Structures are given as C-alpha cells and as structure tokens.
Amino acid sequence: MVPGQQTPPGENPYAQFYTVKKGDSLSKIAEEFYGDKMLYPKIFEANRDQLSDPNKIKPGQKLRIP
C-alpha cells in the first residue's frame, strides 16, 4: 500500500488472499490457514459476493481469507 493511500471501504488491509487450485475445498483451505477445517464457513462468508455454495469453488478463483 502506498503511504497516504486510503483503504477502500469494507476492505481489511490485513486480509490475505488465496487462489483456488484443483482439488481444493474450503475446509482444506481453512485447515491450511487456521489449522481447523471446521472454520471453512468463515472463508465462505467472506466471499459471499462470488460464492453461492461452499461446495462449489473453482480453480483460479481468488478468495479473501479473513
């Protein structure tokens, strides 16, 4: 981020992003980032703008990891 640049509204400047790979699932991603696969709803809720079903993610999607 450039000094003095404002963070867009609703964007967490500390949020991480993850690009979905073939064979990934939200629970697998949650296990990797949080150490607990049962926290997958946290990732799903942070990405409701592009996900309608937690079981339907596609390779190449860029997901916010809160």
PDB file of N, H, CA, C and O in Angstrom:
ATOM      1  N   MET A   1       0.840  -1.182   0.000  1.00  0.00           N
ATOM      2  CA  MET A   1       0.000   0.000   0.000  1.00  0.00           C
ATOM      3  C   MET A   1       0.880   1.239   0.000  1.00  0.00           C
ATOM      4  O   MET A   1       1.902   1.295   0.684  1.00  0.00           O
ATOM      5  N   VAL A   2       0.476   2.207  -0.761  1.00  0.00           N
ATOM      6  H   VAL A   2      -0.354   2.162  -1.317  1.00  0.00           H
ATOM      7  CA  VAL A   2       1.226   3.448  -0.872  1.00  0.00           C
ATOM      8  C   VAL A   2       0.920   4.319   0.341  1.00  0.00           C
ATOM      9  O   VAL A   2      -0.245   4.457   0.714  1.00  0.00           O
ATOM     10  N   PRO A   3       1.948   4.917   0.971  1.00  0.00           N
ATOM     11  CA  PRO A   3       1.677   5.785   2.126  1.00  0.00           C
ATOM     12  C   PRO A   3       0.670   6.866   1.760  1.00  0.00           C
ATOM     13  O   PRO A   3       0.764   7.498   0.707  1.00  0.00           O
ATOM     14  N   GLY A   4      -0.298   7.065   2.656  1.00  0.00           N
ATOM     15  H   GLY A   4      -0.374   6.552   3.511  1.00  0.00           H
ATOM     16  CA  GLY A   4      -1.326   8.076   2.438  1.00  0.00           C
ATOM     17  C   GLY A   4      -2.505   7.580   1.628  1.00  0.00           C
ATOM     18  O   GLY A   4      -3.527   8.263   1.548  1.00  0.00           O
ATOM     19  N   GLN A   5      -2.388   6.407   1.026  1.00  0.00           N
ATOM     20  H   GLN A   5      -1.558   5.852   1.091  1.00  0.00           H
ATOM     21  CA  GLN A   5      -3.488   5.849   0.241  1.00  0.00           C
ATOM     22  C   GLN A   5      -4.526   5.270   1.187  1.00  0.00           C
ATOM     23  O   GLN A   5      -4.196   4.551   2.129  1.00  0.00           O
ATOM     24  N   GLN A   6      -5.781   5.593   0.924  1.00  0.00           N
ATOM     25  H   GLN A   6      -6.050   6.177   0.158  1.00  0.00           H
ATOM     26  CA  GLN A   6      -6.883   5.101   1.756  1.00  0.00           C
ATOM     27  C   GLN A   6      -7.227   3.664   1.374  1.00  0.00           C
ATOM     28  O   GLN A   6      -7.165   3.296   0.201  1.00  0.00           O
ATOM     29  N   THR A   7      -7.586   2.857   2.364  1.00  0.00           N
ATOM     30  H   THR A   7      -7.636   3.155   3.317  1.00  0.00           H
ATOM     31  CA  THR A   7      -8.078   1.508   2.115  1.00  0.00           C
ATOM     32  C   THR A   7      -9.519   1.631   1.649  1.00  0.00           C
ATOM     33  O   THR A   7     -10.305   2.341   2.276  1.00  0.00           O
ATOM     34  N   PRO A   8      -9.889   0.951   0.558  1.00  0.00           N
ATOM     35  CA  PRO A   8     -11.281   1.029   0.090  1.00  0.00           C
ATOM     36  C   PRO A   8     -12.248   0.603   1.193  1.00  0.00           C
ATOM     37  O   PRO A   8     -11.926  -0.288   1.979  1.00  0.00           O
ATOM     38  N   PRO A   9     -13.429   1.224   1.264  1.00  0.00           N
ATOM     39  CA  PRO A   9     -14.408   0.859   2.295  1.00  0.00           C
ATOM     40  C   PRO A   9     -14.710  -0.636   2.264  1.00  0.00           C
ATOM     41  O   PRO A   9     -14.896  -1.222   1.197  1.00  0.00           O
ATOM     42  N   GLY A  10     -14.757  -1.239   3.442  1.00  0.00           N
ATOM     43  H   GLY A  10     -14.607  -0.762   4.308  1.00  0.00           H
ATOM     44  CA  GLY A  10     -15.071  -2.650   3.551  1.00  0.00           C
ATOM     45  C   GLY A  10     -13.893  -3.578   3.327  1.00  0.00           C
ATOM     46  O   GLY A  10     -14.023  -4.789   3.503  1.00  0.00           O
ATOM     47  N   GLU A  11     -12.755  -3.041   2.945  1.00  0.00           N
ATOM     48  H   GLU A  11     -12.650  -2.057   2.801  1.00  0.00           H
ATOM     49  CA  GLU A  11     -11.580  -3.875   2.715  1.00  0.00           C
ATOM     50  C   GLU A  11     -10.699  -3.877   3.953  1.00  0.00           C
ATOM     51  O   GLU A  11     -10.375  -2.819   4.493  1.00  0.00           O
ATOM     52  N   ASN A  12     -10.318  -5.049   4.395  1.00  0.00           N
ATOM     53  H   ASN A  12     -10.581  -5.908   3.956  1.00  0.00           H
ATOM     54  CA  ASN A  12      -9.418  -5.188   5.526  1.00  0.00           C
ATOM     55  C   ASN A  12      -7.990  -5.121   4.991  1.00  0.00           C
ATOM     56  O   ASN A  12      -7.604  -5.965   4.182  1.00  0.00           O
ATOM     57  N   PRO A  13      -7.200  -4.143   5.419  1.00  0.00           N
ATOM     58  CA  PRO A  13      -5.839  -4.028   4.890  1.00  0.00           C
ATOM     59  C   PRO A  13      -4.959  -5.220   5.257  1.00  0.00           C
ATOM     60  O   PRO A  13      -3.887  -5.400   4.679  1.00  0.00           O
ATOM     61  N   TYR A  14      -5.406  -6.035   6.216  1.00  0.00           N
ATOM     62  H   TYR A  14      -6.277  -5.888   6.685  1.00  0.00           H
ATOM     63  CA  TYR A  14      -4.629  -7.188   6.644  1.00  0.00           C
ATOM     64  C   TYR A  14      -5.153  -8.497   6.063  1.00  0.00           C
ATOM     65  O   TYR A  14      -4.619  -9.565   6.361  1.00  0.00           O
ATOM     66  N   ALA A  15      -6.194  -8.422   5.239  1.00  0.00           N
ATOM     67  H   ALA A  15      -6.629  -7.554   4.997  1.00  0.00           H
ATOM     68  CA  ALA A  15      -6.762  -9.633   4.654  1.00  0.00           C
ATOM     69  C   ALA A  15      -5.749 -10.293   3.730  1.00  0.00           C
ATOM     70  O   ALA A  15      -4.970  -9.629   3.046  1.00  0.00           O
ATOM     71  N   GLN A  16      -5.784 -11.614   3.734  1.00  0.00           N
ATOM     72  H   GLN A  16      -6.417 -12.153   4.290  1.00  0.00           H
ATOM     73  CA  GLN A  16      -4.951 -12.392   2.835  1.00  0.00           C
ATOM     74  C   GLN A  16      -5.841 -12.897   1.708  1.00  0.00           C
ATOM     75  O   GLN A  16      -7.066 -12.932   1.828  1.00  0.00           O
ATOM     76  N   PHE A  17      -5.211 -13.280   0.630  1.00  0.00           N
ATOM     77  H   PHE A  17      -4.216 -13.251   0.533  1.00  0.00           H
ATOM     78  CA  PHE A  17      -5.945 -13.844  -0.494  1.00  0.00           C
ATOM     79  C   PHE A  17      -5.339 -15.187  -0.855  1.00  0.00           C
ATOM     80  O   PHE A  17      -4.154 -15.433  -0.635  1.00  0.00           O
ATOM     81  N   TYR A  18      -6.174 -16.046  -1.412  1.00  0.00           N
ATOM     82  H   TYR A  18      -7.137 -15.845  -1.591  1.00  0.00           H
ATOM     83  CA  TYR A  18      -5.734 -17.378  -1.807  1.00  0.00           C
ATOM     84  C   TYR A  18      -6.358 -17.696  -3.159  1.00  0.00           C
ATOM     85  O   TYR A  18      -7.558 -17.504  -3.353  1.00  0.00           O
ATOM     86  N   THR A  19      -5.554 -18.178  -4.081  1.00  0.00           N
ATOM     87  H   THR A  19      -4.579 -18.334  -3.923  1.00  0.00           H
ATOM     88  CA  THR A  19      -6.066 -18.598  -5.380  1.00  0.00           C
ATOM     89  C   THR A  19      -6.322 -20.098  -5.334  1.00  0.00           C
ATOM     90  O   THR A  19      -5.424 -20.893  -5.056  1.00  0.00           O
ATOM     91  N   VAL A  20      -7.569 -20.464  -5.612  1.00  0.00           N
ATOM     92  H   VAL A  20      -8.298 -19.818  -5.837  1.00  0.00           H
ATOM     93  CA  VAL A  20      -8.004 -21.858  -5.544  1.00  0.00           C
ATOM     94  C   VAL A  20      -7.258 -22.694  -6.586  1.00  0.00           C
ATOM     95  O   VAL A  20      -7.105 -22.296  -7.740  1.00  0.00           O
ATOM     96  N   LYS A  21      -6.802 -23.863  -6.140  1.00  0.00           N
ATOM     97  H   LYS A  21      -6.927 -24.187  -5.202  1.00  0.00           H
ATOM     98  CA  LYS A  21      -6.132 -24.820  -7.018  1.00  0.00           C
ATOM     99  C   LYS A  21      -7.021 -26.050  -7.179  1.00  0.00           C
ATOM    100  O   LYS A  21      -7.922 -26.290  -6.375  1.00  0.00           O
ATOM    101  N   LYS A  22      -6.755 -26.824  -8.228  1.00  0.00           N
ATOM    102  H   LYS A  22      -6.023 -26.630  -8.881  1.00  0.00           H
ATOM    103  CA  LYS A  22      -7.521 -28.056  -8.467  1.00  0.00           C
ATOM    104  C   LYS A  22      -7.406 -28.960  -7.240  1.00  0.00           C
ATOM    105  O   LYS A  22      -6.314 -29.160  -6.708  1.00  0.00           O
ATOM    106  N   GLY A  23      -8.528 -29.499  -6.801  1.00  0.00           N
ATOM    107  H   GLY A  23      -9.415 -29.336  -7.234  1.00  0.00           H
ATOM    108  CA  GLY A  23      -8.547 -30.399  -5.648  1.00  0.00           C
ATOM    109  C   GLY A  23      -8.781 -29.690  -4.321  1.00  0.00           C
ATOM    110  O   GLY A  23      -8.930 -30.350  -3.293  1.00  0.00           O
ATOM    111  N   ASP A  24      -8.818 -28.355  -4.320  1.00  0.00           N
ATOM    112  H   ASP A  24      -8.697 -27.819  -5.155  1.00  0.00           H
ATOM    113  CA  ASP A  24      -9.054 -27.602  -3.083  1.00  0.00           C
ATOM    114  C   ASP A  24     -10.516 -27.676  -2.664  1.00  0.00           C
ATOM    115  O   ASP A  24     -11.405 -27.910  -3.482  1.00  0.00           O
ATOM    116  N   SER A  25     -10.741 -27.475  -1.389  1.00  0.00           N
ATOM    117  H   SER A  25     -10.018 -27.285  -0.723  1.00  0.00           H
ATOM    118  CA  SER A  25     -12.082 -27.302  -0.824  1.00  0.00           C
ATOM    119  C   SER A  25     -11.940 -26.208   0.227  1.00  0.00           C
ATOM    120  O   SER A  25     -10.833 -25.904   0.671  1.00  0.00           O
ATOM    121  N   LEU A  26     -13.060 -25.622   0.618  1.00  0.00           N
ATOM    122  H   LEU A  26     -13.959 -25.869   0.257  1.00  0.00           H
ATOM    123  CA  LEU A  26     -12.980 -24.579   1.648  1.00  0.00           C
ATOM    124  C   LEU A  26     -12.437 -25.147   2.952  1.00  0.00           C
ATOM    125  O   LEU A  26     -11.697 -24.467   3.661  1.00  0.00           O
ATOM    126  N   SER A  27     -12.798 -26.394   3.277  1.00  0.00           N
ATOM    127  H   SER A  27     -13.400 -26.947   2.700  1.00  0.00           H
ATOM    128  CA  SER A  27     -12.290 -26.978   4.524  1.00  0.00           C
ATOM    129  C   SER A  27     -10.780 -27.209   4.442  1.00  0.00           C
ATOM    130  O   SER A  27     -10.076 -27.041   5.438  1.00  0.00           O
ATOM    131  N   LYS A  28     -10.283 -27.590   3.278  1.00  0.00           N
ATOM    132  H   LYS A  28     -10.855 -27.727   2.469  1.00  0.00           H
ATOM    133  CA  LYS A  28      -8.838 -27.783   3.101  1.00  0.00           C
ATOM    134  C   LYS A  28      -8.101 -26.435   3.241  1.00  0.00           C
ATOM    135  O   LYS A  28      -7.034 -26.365   3.851  1.00  0.00           O
ATOM    136  N   ILE A  29      -8.680 -25.383   2.676  1.00  0.00           N
ATOM    137  H   ILE A  29      -9.547 -25.440   2.181  1.00  0.00           H
ATOM    138  CA  ILE A  29      -8.076 -24.049   2.767  1.00  0.00           C
ATOM    139  C   ILE A  29      -8.114 -23.561   4.216  1.00  0.00           C
ATOM    140  O   ILE A  29      -7.145 -22.974   4.698  1.00  0.00           O
ATOM    141  N   ALA A  30      -9.236 -23.803   4.916  1.00  0.00           N
ATOM    142  H   ALA A  30     -10.023 -24.280   4.525  1.00  0.00           H
ATOM    143  CA  ALA A  30      -9.354 -23.412   6.327  1.00  0.00           C
ATOM    144  C   ALA A  30      -8.313 -24.143   7.173  1.00  0.00           C
ATOM    145  O   ALA A  30      -7.713 -23.546   8.067  1.00  0.00           O
ATOM    146  N   GLU A  31      -8.098 -25.419   6.901  1.00  0.00           N
ATOM    147  H   GLU A  31      -8.586 -25.904   6.175  1.00  0.00           H
ATOM    148  CA  GLU A  31      -7.091 -26.200   7.625  1.00  0.00           C
ATOM    149  C   GLU A  31      -5.706 -25.579   7.425  1.00  0.00           C
ATOM    150  O   GLU A  31      -4.921 -25.469   8.368  1.00  0.00           O
ATOM    151  N   GLU A  32      -5.418 -25.174   6.181  1.00  0.00           N
ATOM    152  H   GLU A  32      -6.055 -25.263   5.416  1.00  0.00           H
ATOM    153  CA  GLU A  32      -4.115 -24.588   5.863  1.00  0.00           C
ATOM    154  C   GLU A  32      -3.899 -23.250   6.573  1.00  0.00           C
ATOM    155  O   GLU A  32      -2.822 -23.002   7.115  1.00  0.00           O
ATOM    156  N   PHE A  33      -4.923 -22.384   6.573  1.00  0.00           N
ATOM    157  H   PHE A  33      -5.799 -22.585   6.133  1.00  0.00           H
ATOM    158  CA  PHE A  33      -4.760 -21.046   7.137  1.00  0.00           C
ATOM    159  C   PHE A  33      -5.015 -20.971   8.636  1.00  0.00           C
ATOM    160  O   PHE A  33      -4.340 -20.221   9.342  1.00  0.00           O
ATOM    161  N   TYR A  34      -5.977 -21.736   9.124  1.00  0.00           N
ATOM    162  H   TYR A  34      -6.525 -22.344   8.551  1.00  0.00           H
ATOM    163  CA  TYR A  34      -6.385 -21.629  10.534  1.00  0.00           C
ATOM    164  C   TYR A  34      -6.014 -22.843  11.377  1.00  0.00           C
ATOM    165  O   TYR A  34      -6.068 -22.784  12.606  1.00  0.00           O
ATOM    166  N   GLY A  35      -5.637 -23.942  10.728  1.00  0.00           N
ATOM    167  H   GLY A  35      -5.593 -23.990   9.730  1.00  0.00           H
ATOM    168  CA  GLY A  35      -5.337 -25.162  11.469  1.00  0.00           C
ATOM    169  C   GLY A  35      -6.591 -25.904  11.910  1.00  0.00           C
ATOM    170  O   GLY A  35      -6.517 -26.810  12.739  1.00  0.00           O
ATOM    171  N   ASP A  36      -7.751 -25.523  11.357  1.00  0.00           N
ATOM    172  H   ASP A  36      -7.811 -24.787  10.683  1.00  0.00           H
ATOM    173  CA  ASP A  36      -9.020 -26.155  11.724  1.00  0.00           C
ATOM    174  C   ASP A  36      -9.954 -26.134  10.522  1.00  0.00           C
ATOM    175  O   ASP A  36     -10.446 -25.076  10.129  1.00  0.00           O
ATOM    176  N   LYS A  37     -10.197 -27.306   9.938  1.00  0.00           N
ATOM    177  H   LYS A  37      -9.797 -28.165  10.257  1.00  0.00           H
ATOM    178  CA  LYS A  37     -11.034 -27.366   8.741  1.00  0.00           C
ATOM    179  C   LYS A  37     -12.479 -26.960   9.001  1.00  0.00           C
ATOM    180  O   LYS A  37     -13.192 -26.594   8.067  1.00  0.00           O
ATOM    181  N   MET A  38     -12.919 -27.018  10.245  1.00  0.00           N
ATOM    182  H   MET A  38     -12.340 -27.316  11.004  1.00  0.00           H
ATOM    183  CA  MET A  38     -14.307 -26.659  10.567  1.00  0.00           C
ATOM    184  C   MET A  38     -14.557 -25.149  10.528  1.00  0.00           C
ATOM    185  O   MET A  38     -15.694 -24.709  10.695  1.00  0.00           O
ATOM    186  N   LEU A  39     -13.517 -24.361  10.311  1.00  0.00           N
ATOM    187  H   LEU A  39     -12.593 -24.718  10.175  1.00  0.00           H
ATOM    188  CA  LEU A  39     -13.684 -22.905  10.212  1.00  0.00           C
ATOM    189  C   LEU A  39     -13.950 -22.463   8.774  1.00  0.00           C
ATOM    190  O   LEU A  39     -13.904 -21.269   8.476  1.00  0.00           O
ATOM    191  N   TYR A  40     -14.227 -23.416   7.878  1.00  0.00           N
ATOM    192  H   TYR A  40     -14.264 -24.385   8.120  1.00  0.00           H
ATOM    193  CA  TYR A  40     -14.477 -23.058   6.482  1.00  0.00           C
ATOM    194  C   TYR A  40     -15.622 -22.054   6.296  1.00  0.00           C
ATOM    195  O   TYR A  40     -15.566 -21.271   5.349  1.00  0.00           O
ATOM    196  N   PRO A  41     -16.677 -22.033   7.163  1.00  0.00           N
ATOM    197  CA  PRO A  41     -17.740 -21.036   6.957  1.00  0.00           C
ATOM    198  C   PRO A  41     -17.222 -19.591   7.030  1.00  0.00           C
ATOM    199  O   PRO A  41     -17.794 -18.695   6.409  1.00  0.00           O
ATOM    200  N   LYS A  42     -16.160 -19.371   7.775  1.00  0.00           N
ATOM    201  H   LYS A  42     -15.695 -20.099   8.279  1.00  0.00           H
ATOM    202  CA  LYS A  42     -15.568 -18.029   7.878  1.00  0.00           C
ATOM    203  C   LYS A  42     -15.086 -17.563   6.494  1.00  0.00           C
ATOM    204  O   LYS A  42     -15.284 -16.407   6.120  1.00  0.00           O
ATOM    205  N   ILE A  43     -14.461 -18.460   5.750  1.00  0.00           N
ATOM    206  H   ILE A  43     -14.301 -19.400   6.053  1.00  0.00           H
ATOM    207  CA  ILE A  43     -13.987 -18.130   4.395  1.00  0.00           C
ATOM    208  C   ILE A  43     -15.183 -17.968   3.461  1.00  0.00           C
ATOM    209  O   ILE A  43     -15.219 -17.051   2.640  1.00  0.00           O
ATOM    210  N   PHE A  44     -16.155 -18.860   3.593  1.00  0.00           N
ATOM    211  H   PHE A  44     -16.125 -19.604   4.260  1.00  0.00           H
ATOM    212  CA  PHE A  44     -17.354 -18.781   2.751  1.00  0.00           C
ATOM    213  C   PHE A  44     -18.064 -17.439   2.934  1.00  0.00           C
ATOM    214  O   PHE A  44     -18.405 -16.782   1.950  1.00  0.00           O
ATOM    215  N   GLU A  45     -18.288 -17.032   4.171  1.00  0.00           N
ATOM    216  H   GLU A  45     -18.011 -17.565   4.971  1.00  0.00           H
ATOM    217  CA  GLU A  45     -18.984 -15.772   4.447  1.00  0.00           C
ATOM    218  C   GLU A  45     -18.212 -14.562   3.922  1.00  0.00           C
ATOM    219  O   GLU A  45     -18.818 -13.587   3.479  1.00  0.00           O
ATOM    220  N   ALA A  46     -16.879 -14.618   3.969  1.00  0.00           N
ATOM    221  H   ALA A  46     -16.386 -15.410   4.330  1.00  0.00           H
ATOM    222  CA  ALA A  46     -16.059 -13.502   3.481  1.00  0.00           C
ATOM    223  C   ALA A  46     -16.083 -13.401   1.955  1.00  0.00           C
ATOM    224  O   ALA A  46     -15.648 -12.400   1.386  1.00  0.00           O
ATOM    225  N   ASN A  47     -16.595 -14.443   1.301  1.00  0.00           N
ATOM    226  H   ASN A  47     -16.948 -15.256   1.763  1.00  0.00           H
ATOM    227  CA  ASN A  47     -16.583 -14.484  -0.160  1.00  0.00           C
ATOM    228  C   ASN A  47     -17.972 -14.687  -0.754  1.00  0.00           C
ATOM    229  O   ASN A  47     -18.109 -15.191  -1.869  1.00  0.00           O
ATOM    230  N   ARG A  48     -19.000 -14.295  -0.006  1.00  0.00           N
ATOM    231  H   ARG A  48     -18.888 -13.886   0.900  1.00  0.00           H
ATOM    232  CA  ARG A  48     -20.387 -14.467  -0.464  1.00  0.00           C
ATOM    233  C   ARG A  48     -20.646 -13.727  -1.773  1.00  0.00           C
ATOM    234  O   ARG A  48     -21.562 -14.080  -2.516  1.00  0.00           O
ATOM    235  N   ASP A  49     -19.841 -12.699  -2.059  1.00  0.00           N
ATOM    236  H   ASP A  49     -19.098 -12.412  -1.456  1.00  0.00           H
ATOM    237  CA  ASP A  49     -20.027 -11.955  -3.305  1.00  0.00           C
ATOM    238  C   ASP A  49     -19.717 -12.809  -4.538  1.00  0.00           C
ATOM    239  O   ASP A  49     -20.190 -12.510  -5.634  1.00  0.00           O
ATOM    240  N   GLN A  50     -18.925 -13.867  -4.361  1.00  0.00           N
ATOM    241  H   GLN A  50     -18.540 -14.109  -3.471  1.00  0.00           H
ATOM    242  CA  GLN A  50     -18.594 -14.716  -5.511  1.00  0.00           C
ATOM    243  C   GLN A  50     -18.932 -16.194  -5.306  1.00  0.00           C
ATOM    244  O   GLN A  50     -18.826 -16.987  -6.241  1.00  0.00           O
ATOM    245  N   LEU A  51     -19.336 -16.566  -4.098  1.00  0.00           N
ATOM    246  H   LEU A  51     -19.423 -15.921  -3.338  1.00  0.00           H
ATOM    247  CA  LEU A  51     -19.703 -17.958  -3.828  1.00  0.00           C
ATOM    248  C   LEU A  51     -21.161 -18.049  -3.390  1.00  0.00           C
ATOM    249  O   LEU A  51     -21.609 -17.288  -2.533  1.00  0.00           O
ATOM    250  N   SER A  52     -21.897 -18.987  -3.986  1.00  0.00           N
ATOM    251  H   SER A  52     -21.533 -19.605  -4.683  1.00  0.00           H
ATOM    252  CA  SER A  52     -23.278 -19.204  -3.561  1.00  0.00           C
ATOM    253  C   SER A  52     -23.413 -20.525  -2.816  1.00  0.00           C
ATOM    254  O   SER A  52     -24.419 -20.776  -2.152  1.00  0.00           O
ATOM    255  N   ASP A  53     -22.381 -21.374  -2.934  1.00  0.00           N
ATOM    256  H   ASP A  53     -21.564 -21.170  -3.473  1.00  0.00           H
ATOM    257  CA  ASP A  53     -22.402 -22.692  -2.308  1.00  0.00           C
ATOM    258  C   ASP A  53     -20.979 -23.011  -1.846  1.00  0.00           C
ATOM    259  O   ASP A  53     -20.050 -22.948  -2.651  1.00  0.00           O
ATOM    260  N   PRO A  54     -20.789 -23.349  -0.573  1.00  0.00           N
ATOM    261  CA  PRO A  54     -19.431 -23.621  -0.087  1.00  0.00           C
ATOM    262  C   PRO A  54     -18.787 -24.846  -0.737  1.00  0.00           C
ATOM    263  O   PRO A  54     -17.575 -25.036  -0.635  1.00  0.00           O
ATOM    264  N   ASN A  55     -19.590 -25.673  -1.401  1.00  0.00           N
ATOM    265  H   ASN A  55     -20.574 -25.519  -1.484  1.00  0.00           H
ATOM    266  CA  ASN A  55     -19.051 -26.867  -2.054  1.00  0.00           C
ATOM    267  C   ASN A  55     -18.702 -26.636  -3.521  1.00  0.00           C
ATOM    268  O   ASN A  55     -18.248 -27.552  -4.207  1.00  0.00           O
ATOM    269  N   LYS A  56     -18.913 -25.414  -4.000  1.00  0.00           N
ATOM    270  H   LYS A  56     -19.282 -24.669  -3.443  1.00  0.00           H
ATOM    271  CA  LYS A  56     -18.670 -25.131  -5.416  1.00  0.00           C
ATOM    272  C   LYS A  56     -17.656 -23.998  -5.573  1.00  0.00           C
ATOM    273  O   LYS A  56     -18.014 -22.849  -5.835  1.00  0.00           O
ATOM    274  N   ILE A  57     -16.395 -24.353  -5.406  1.00  0.00           N
ATOM    275  H   ILE A  57     -16.105 -25.286  -5.193  1.00  0.00           H
ATOM    276  CA  ILE A  57     -15.329 -23.398  -5.684  1.00  0.00           C
ATOM    277  C   ILE A  57     -14.592 -23.915  -6.915  1.00  0.00           C
ATOM    278  O   ILE A  57     -14.586 -25.115  -7.191  1.00  0.00           O
ATOM    279  N   LYS A  58     -13.970 -22.991  -7.654  1.00  0.00           N
ATOM    280  H   LYS A  58     -13.975 -22.016  -7.430  1.00  0.00           H
ATOM    281  CA  LYS A  58     -13.340 -23.361  -8.911  1.00  0.00           C
ATOM    282  C   LYS A  58     -11.881 -22.940  -8.919  1.00  0.00           C
ATOM    283  O   LYS A  58     -11.531 -21.889  -8.382  1.00  0.00           O
ATOM    284  N   PRO A  59     -11.027 -23.761  -9.529  1.00  0.00           N
ATOM    285  CA  PRO A  59      -9.623 -23.363  -9.669  1.00  0.00           C
ATOM    286  C   PRO A  59      -9.520 -21.994 -10.344  1.00  0.00           C
ATOM    287  O   PRO A  59     -10.219 -21.709 -11.316  1.00  0.00           O
ATOM    288  N   GLY A  60      -8.641 -21.166  -9.811  1.00  0.00           N
ATOM    289  H   GLY A  60      -8.073 -21.397  -9.022  1.00  0.00           H
ATOM    290  CA  GLY A  60      -8.442 -19.827 -10.355  1.00  0.00           C
ATOM    291  C   GLY A  60      -9.185 -18.740  -9.594  1.00  0.00           C
ATOM    292  O   GLY A  60      -8.855 -17.562  -9.724  1.00  0.00           O
ATOM    293  N   GLN A  61     -10.193 -19.121  -8.794  1.00  0.00           N
ATOM    294  H   GLN A  61     -10.461 -20.079  -8.688  1.00  0.00           H
ATOM    295  CA  GLN A  61     -10.903 -18.116  -8.001  1.00  0.00           C
ATOM    296  C   GLN A  61      -9.957 -17.550  -6.958  1.00  0.00           C
ATOM    297  O   GLN A  61      -9.162 -18.280  -6.365  1.00  0.00           O
ATOM    298  N   LYS A  62     -10.045 -16.246  -6.737  1.00  0.00           N
ATOM    299  H   LYS A  62     -10.690 -15.653  -7.219  1.00  0.00           H
ATOM    300  CA  LYS A  62      -9.231 -15.577  -5.727  1.00  0.00           C
ATOM    301  C   LYS A  62     -10.131 -15.297  -4.531  1.00  0.00           C
ATOM    302  O   LYS A  62     -11.041 -14.471  -4.604  1.00  0.00           O
ATOM    303  N   LEU A  63      -9.866 -15.996  -3.424  1.00  0.00           N
ATOM    304  H   LEU A  63      -9.127 -16.667  -3.364  1.00  0.00           H
ATOM    305  CA  LEU A  63     -10.698 -15.887  -2.225  1.00  0.00           C
ATOM    306  C   LEU A  63     -10.031 -15.037  -1.163  1.00  0.00           C
ATOM    307  O   LEU A  63      -8.819 -15.106  -0.956  1.00  0.00           O
ATOM    308  N   ARG A  64     -10.853 -14.224  -0.487  1.00  0.00           N
ATOM    309  H   ARG A  64     -11.837 -14.168  -0.655  1.00  0.00           H
ATOM    310  CA  ARG A  64     -10.393 -13.467   0.675  1.00  0.00           C
ATOM    311  C   ARG A  64     -10.300 -14.423   1.855  1.00  0.00           C
ATOM    312  O   ARG A  64     -11.202 -15.228   2.085  1.00  0.00           O
ATOM    313  N   ILE A  65      -9.210 -14.330   2.598  1.00  0.00           N
ATOM    314  H   ILE A  65      -8.477 -13.676   2.411  1.00  0.00           H
ATOM    315  CA  ILE A  65      -9.039 -15.135   3.814  1.00  0.00           C
ATOM    316  C   ILE A  65      -9.034 -14.159   4.989  1.00  0.00           C
ATOM    317  O   ILE A  65      -8.035 -13.481   5.230  1.00  0.00           O
ATOM    318  N   PRO A  66     -10.155 -14.086   5.723  1.00  0.00           N
ATOM    319  CA  PRO A  66     -10.234 -13.121   6.834  1.00  0.00           C
ATOM    320  C   PRO A  66      -9.370 -13.518   8.023  1.00  0.00           C
ATOM    321  O   PRO A  66      -9.336 -12.805   9.026  1.00  0.00           O
TER     322      PRO A  66
END
